[in-house]
Amino acid sequence: MAVDRKESIIKAAEETFASFGYKATTMDLVARVASVGKGTIYTFFKNKEELFYEIMNQFIQKVKKVAMGAIKPEDSFFENLHRALFSVLEFRKEHQLTIKLTQEIKEIGTMQAKQALGDVEDAILDFLVDIIKEAEKKGDIKHCDPKVTAFVILKLYIALVFDWEQRHNPLSSEEIADLFELYLVRGLKK
């Protein structure tokens, strides 16, 4: 019963953070949405920050699951990379909590929101470092600094998926894959 109550509090808190952001969410509001007394929340979580980080840690686990689910051992490194990144970024883009946190960072710069989204990015980068190291070990890619390469890959991908469409028509998954291959696999040199 305690596990069910804790999960219902987490679910209510996630909905509340997604609707109001980190800064505007209070424990009273979470208690109201969860239909529990505020004291009940404090039996599981020390404060709002601890509750928030529990939600974000669960989100990061979901992101990792989405990324791993996109990997097919029979496919090439770049096919897997594209599919995993596209899946993760689509998942993140559709997740109301990350949308609200991104908006909150732009509007008021809440440190907890910045930290949480930074943790999500770090988890994605860790995943990329692992698959880059594996691809290098298999001889699928040249020797490189996995951390720098992961960073460049992620930032290029975010630029193609999100940043481009702020001022242009969105690129299709196929167009993104083609551009990704052009810049990272073949390069621009003739």
HULIN-V562633 format. One record per pair of residues at least 24 apart in sequence whose C-alpha atoms are under 8 Angstrom apart, sorted by the first residue. I is the first residue (numbers start at 1). GAP is how many residues later the second one is. Records with the same first field share a line. If there is no record, write none. Layout:
# HULIN-V562633
I->GAP ; GAP
This chain:
# HULIN-V562633
6->35 ; 38
8->26
9->25 ; 32
10->41 ; 44 ; 45
13->38 ; 39 ; 42
14->38 ; 41 ; 83
15->82
17->80 ; 83
18->78 ; 79 ; 80 ; 81 ; 82 ; 83
19->77 ; 78 ; 81
20->80
21->76 ; 79 ; 80 ; 83
22->30 ; 79 ; 82 ; 88 ; 90 ; 91
23->87
49->63
53->63
56->60 ; 64
60->59 ; 60 ; 63
63->25 ; 28 ; 29 ; 61
64->59 ; 60 ; 63
66->25
67->60
77->58 ; 63
78->103
82->95 ; 98
85->69 ; 72
86->87
89->69 ; 72
125->25 ; 26 ; 29
